[in-house]
Amino acid sequence: MPSFIRKIKIQIRYTNNGGEVRAALEDDYHHFRVCLHFDENRITYIDASSPRIPFISCPQATTELQGLIGSPLLKAANDIIKQTNASLHCTHLLDLTGLALAAASKGIPYRNYEVHIPRHVDKKTNATLIMDNHLKLTWCIEDNTFISAPSPYAGRPIGKGFAKWARETLSNDEAEAALVLRRCAIISLGRFKNLDAIVHAKPAGVCYAQQPHRAQQATRVIGSTFDFSDNDEQLCLDDANWLEFRDKNDI
C-alpha cells in the first residue's frame, strides 16, 4: 500500500482595508482551490475550483461556499462549521476555507501544511505533519483508529470526539494542525480499498456528494487516485503561479 500524502498551501496578500487569500489542497484523491477576498472583518468574495475530484458531483459543491459571503474571519479554522451546515459542503473545500480564513485573521503572509501517512503495517503507522517547513506533529497510530503516542494525544481515538477535545484542550494553532493530521489519518484508510470499484457515493448524508438525494448520481471518477509516494514535489505544483498571484487572472 502506498503512503498517503497531502499538501495544503495558503498565500495571503493584504491591502489597507482587507486582502485576498488563495489556498490549494492536493492529495492522493483530491485537488481543490479556494480564493477569498475580505475586508477588515468579513468575507466579501469567494470562489473555488476542483481540478481533481473522486465523484462527478464534487465540483458543484463550490456553489455552497457562496453562502459564506458576509461571514467573519476566524481565529480558529474549525469554527467554520459554526457558520454553515457542514454536511451540505464538500468536506475538503470547507476545511480549506476554514484554514484560509484563520490564516488571514492571523495577519501572516502564508501557511503551509504537509502530511505523510506511511503505509500501515499490522494496522500501525507513524503519521507526521510539517507546518511552514517545521515538523509540528508526529503520531503513532494503532489499530487504524487511535493514537498511542505521544502525550497529550495518547489514547485518543481519531474518530468521533477528537475535534471537540482538540478545540477545548489545545491552542488554536496546535488544534488546527491536529485536525489537519486527523483528517488525513482517517482518509488515508481509503488506500485499503479499490476506490475505482465504487460505483457512486454512499447516501450517508455527511457531505455534498453523499447527500441521499444526489448520491446515486455522484458516480465515481475512474482513475482519479494518484500515488505521490515517490514524487511528492508534484503536489500543488500546478498551483504555484496562482498561489503567488502571478496567474493571468490575477486581480
Secondary structure, DSSP 8 states (H G I E B T S, - for coil): ---EEEEEEEEEEEETTEEEEEEEEEESS-EEEEEEEE-SSBEEEEEEEEEE-SBTTGGGGGGGGGGGTT-B--SSGGGGGGSS-GGGS-HHHHHHHHHHHHHHHHT-SEEEEEEEE---BTTEEEEEEEETTEEEEEEEEETTTEEEESTTTTT-BSSTTHHHHHHHHS-HHHHHHHHHHHHHHHHGGGGGS-GGG--B----SSSSTT-TTTGGG-BB-TT-----TT-GGGTTGGGHHHHTT-STT--
